[in-house]
């Protein structure tokens, strides 16, 4: 595993109490018809379409030829019937309307340090992509985001289905948040019950003061893929958010993962995710 930048500060973690649920400071396929008017050009470089399909695990190369002949395969929205057609790395290939990828699926967990933007753009200065550059030779994309000055766990993958699942439905994430002043009991209760902002109710899964810490430190579990909602909640209640640290993503924790480092998820961790 490649080593990335280390932040000397260690991330905080939580342990939920069995009764109080408080936090411990220690712790479609598309149904639309493909566009037949735009046919990709065949190039000398690339991988043969039947091999691309076979590498994705759907069928053998011989069977792939049959599916190509009957019009089950499209490239960049155009049905391909040509034997020997070659696919380029950035082409979008669909089998029966479902996007396929011949590359092995990668899942990488990063403990993000402060000062890195969550973006794949190269014009934003230091980004999280710099930190996971050596994690895979296959392009990865972050699931959700953390602000440039936020820290903590961030998940990356090249698995479109996995990414879309959590983009659509969200994923439970536990945040350690520090405010500029103590959080009042009535405000904590208001957040817990679901706070209405601009006509929309923002619901959280759990919220509590952090054990053995000033009451300006709170643990917040919420099912969103971004973290702007956190600032929205506390701005509405006239608090300034000083620090945001993502402590868990679903069943994943920071255990043995120092700030600035990443690791691949193992099979058991992926099985745990599939049950969410």
C-alpha positions in Angstrom: 0.0 0.0 0.0 1.3 3.4 -1.0 2.0 5.8 1.8 0.7 9.4 1.4 1.1 12.5 3.5 0.8 12.1 7.2 -0.9 14.6 9.3 0.6 14.7 12.7 -2.8 15.2 14.3 -4.7 12.0 14.9 -8.4 11.8 14.0 -10.9 11.5 16.8 -13.3 8.6 17.0 -16.5 7.8 18.8 -17.9 4.9 20.7 -21.7 4.9 21.0 -23.1 4.0 24.4 -25.5 1.1 24.4 -28.3 3.1 26.0 -27.7 6.8 25.5 -26.4 6.6 21.9 -24.0 9.3 22.9 -20.5 9.6 21.3 -17.3 8.9 23.0 -14.5 11.3 22.3 -12.0 8.5 22.2 -13.3 6.8 19.9 -31.4 1.4 -15.3 -30.5 0.1 -17.2 -31.8 2.6 -19.7 -35.1 1.8 -21.5 -34.4 4.5 -24.2 -33.3 3.3 -27.6 -29.7 4.0 -28.6 -29.0 6.7 -31.1 -28.4 5.0 -34.4 -27.3 8.2 -36.2 -24.0 8.6 -34.4 -21.6 5.7 -35.0 -18.2 5.8 -33.3 -15.2 5.5 -35.6 -13.1 2.4 -35.6 -9.5 3.1 -34.6 -6.3 1.1 -34.7 -5.8 1.5 -30.9 -8.2 0.1 -28.3 -9.5 -3.3 -27.4 -11.8 -5.5 -29.6 -15.4 -5.2 -28.5 -16.0 -8.9 -28.0 -12.9 -9.0 -25.7 -14.1 -6.0 -23.8 -17.5 -7.7 -23.2 -15.8 -11.0 -22.2 -13.5 -9.1 -19.8 -16.5 -7.7 -18.0 -17.5 -11.2 -17.1 -20.8 -11.3 -19.0 -19.9 -14.1 -21.4 -17.2 -15.6 -23.6 -15.8 -13.8 -26.6 -17.6 -16.2 -29.0 -20.9 -15.5 -27.2 -20.1 -11.8 -27.3 -19.9 -12.0 -31.1 -23.4 -13.4 -31.2 -24.8 -10.6 -29.0 -23.0 -8.0 -31.1 -24.6 -9.4 -34.3 -28.2 -9.2 -32.8 -27.7 -5.6 -31.7 -27.5 -6.1 -27.9 -24.4 -3.9 -27.7 -24.0 -0.2 -28.0 -21.0 2.1 -27.9 -21.4 5.8 -27.0 -25.2 5.4 -27.7 -24.8 3.7 -31.1 -25.6 0.0 -31.8 -22.6 -1.8 -33.1 -22.9 -4.9 -35.3 -19.4 -4.8 -36.8 -17.1 -7.7 -36.0 -13.7 -6.5 -34.9 -14.8 -3.1 -33.8 -12.4 -1.7 -31.3 -13.3 0.2 -28.1 -11.2 3.1 -26.8 -10.6 3.6 -23.0 -13.2 6.5 -22.7 -16.0 4.8 -24.7 -19.2 4.0 -23.0 -20.2 0.4 -23.7 -23.7 -0.9 -22.8 -24.9 -4.5 -22.9 -28.7 -4.7 -23.1 -28.9 -1.1 -21.9 -26.6 -1.6 -19.0 -23.2 0.0 -18.8 -20.3 -2.5 -18.5 -16.7 -2.1 -17.5 -14.0 -4.7 -18.2 -11.7 -3.3 -15.5 -11.6 -4.9 -12.1 -13.6 -3.0 -9.6 -11.7 -1.0 -7.0 -12.8 0.4 -3.7 -10.4 2.7 -1.8 -10.9 4.3 1.6 -9.0 7.5 2.3 -8.5 9.3 5.6 -8.5 12.8 4.2 -6.3 15.6 5.7 -7.2 19.2 5.7 -6.4 21.4 2.7 -7.5 19.0 -0.1 -10.5 19.7 -2.3 -12.8 16.8 -3.2 -12.8 17.1 -7.0 -11.4 15.3 -10.0 -10.5 18.7 -11.6 -6.8 19.4 -12.0 -7.4 23.2 -11.7 -8.3 23.3 -8.0 -4.9 23.1 -6.4 -4.3 20.2 -4.0 -7.1 17.6 -4.4 -8.0 14.2 -2.9 -7.1 12.7 -6.3 -3.4 13.5 -5.5 -3.6 11.5 -2.4 -5.0 8.3 -4.0 -3.0 8.7 -7.3 -1.0 5.5 -6.5 -4.0 3.5 -5.3 -5.0 2.3 -8.8 -4.1 2.6 -12.4 -7.8 2.7 -13.1 -9.5 6.1 -12.8 -11.3 6.4 -9.5 -14.1 8.8 -8.4 -15.0 10.0 -4.9 -18.4 9.0 -3.6 -19.8 12.2 -2.1 -17.5 15.0 -0.9 -15.8 16.6 2.0 -15.0 20.3 2.0 -11.4 21.4 1.5 -10.9 22.1 5.2 -12.9 19.1 6.4 -11.1 15.9 7.3 -11.9 12.2 7.7 -13.1 9.3 5.6 -13.8 9.4 1.9 -14.5 6.5 -0.4 -13.4 6.1 -4.0 -14.4 3.6 -6.7 -14.6 2.9 -10.4 -17.8 0.9 -9.8 -20.6 3.0 -11.4 -23.5 0.9 -10.0 -22.0 1.1 -6.4 -21.6 4.8 -6.8 -25.1 5.4 -8.2 -26.6 3.4 -5.4 -25.2 5.7 -2.7 -25.6 8.8 -4.7 -29.4 8.1 -5.1 -30.1 6.8 -1.6 -27.3 8.4 0.5 -25.1 6.6 3.0 -24.9 6.9 6.8 -21.8 9.0 7.8 -20.8 9.9 11.4 -19.3 13.3 11.8 -17.4 14.9 14.7 -18.2 18.6 14.6 -16.8 21.5 16.5 -18.8 24.7 16.8 -17.7 28.2 17.8 -19.9 28.0 21.0 -21.7 25.4 23.1 -24.7 23.8 21.4 -27.9 24.6 23.4 -30.1 21.7 24.5 -33.1 23.1 22.7 -31.1 23.4 19.5 -29.8 19.8 19.8 -33.4 18.6 20.3 -34.6 20.7 17.3 -32.0 19.0 15.1 -32.8 15.6 16.5 -36.5 16.0 15.7 -35.9 17.2 12.2 -35.2 20.9 11.5 -37.2 22.7 8.8 -35.1 25.1 6.6 -36.5 26.9 3.6 -39.6 24.7 3.6 -37.6 21.5 3.7 -37.1 19.2 6.7 -33.6 18.0 7.2 -33.6 14.7 9.2 -30.6 13.3 11.0 -30.1 9.7 12.3 -28.4 10.6 15.6 -27.0 13.7 17.3 -25.3 14.0 20.7 -22.7 16.0 22.6 -19.3 14.3 22.6 -18.6 12.6 25.9 -15.9 14.2 28.1 -15.6 17.3 25.8 -17.0 20.8 25.7 -20.6 21.0 24.5 -19.5 22.8 21.4 -18.4 19.4 20.2 -21.1 17.1 18.8 -21.4 13.8 17.0 -23.8 13.9 14.1 -24.9 10.9 12.0 -26.6 11.8 8.8 -27.5 10.0 5.5 -26.1 12.5 3.0 -23.2 12.2 0.5 -22.2 15.8 0.9 -21.3 17.8 4.0 -22.7 21.2 3.0 -25.9 20.2 4.8 -24.0 20.3 8.1 -23.2 24.0 7.7 -26.8 24.6 6.5 -28.1 23.2 9.8 -25.8 25.1 12.1 -25.8 28.4 10.1 -29.6 28.3 10.4 -29.2 28.1 14.2 -26.6 30.8 14.3 -23.5 28.7 15.0 -20.3 28.7 13.0 -18.8 25.4 12.2 -15.1 25.3 13.1 -14.2 21.7 12.3 -15.8 18.8 10.5 -14.3 15.3 10.6 -16.0 12.2 9.0 -15.4 9.3 11.5 -17.4 6.5 9.8 -18.9 5.7 6.4 -21.5 3.0 6.8 -19.6 0.1 8.5 -16.2 1.6 7.7 -14.1 3.2 10.4 -10.7 4.9 10.7 -9.1 2.0 12.4 -5.4 1.6 11.4 -5.8 4.3 8.8 -3.7 7.4 9.6 -4.5 10.8 8.3 -3.5 11.2 4.6 -3.3 7.5 4.0 -5.6 5.1 2.0 -6.3 1.4 1.8 -8.3 -1.0 -0.4 -11.5 -2.5 1.0 -11.5 -6.2 1.5 -14.1 -8.7 0.4 -15.7 -8.8 3.9 -16.1 -5.1 3.9 -17.8 -5.1 0.5 -20.1 -7.8 1.7 -21.1 -5.6 4.6 -21.8 -2.8 2.2 -24.0 -5.0 0.0 -26.3 -5.5 3.0 -27.0 -1.8 3.4 
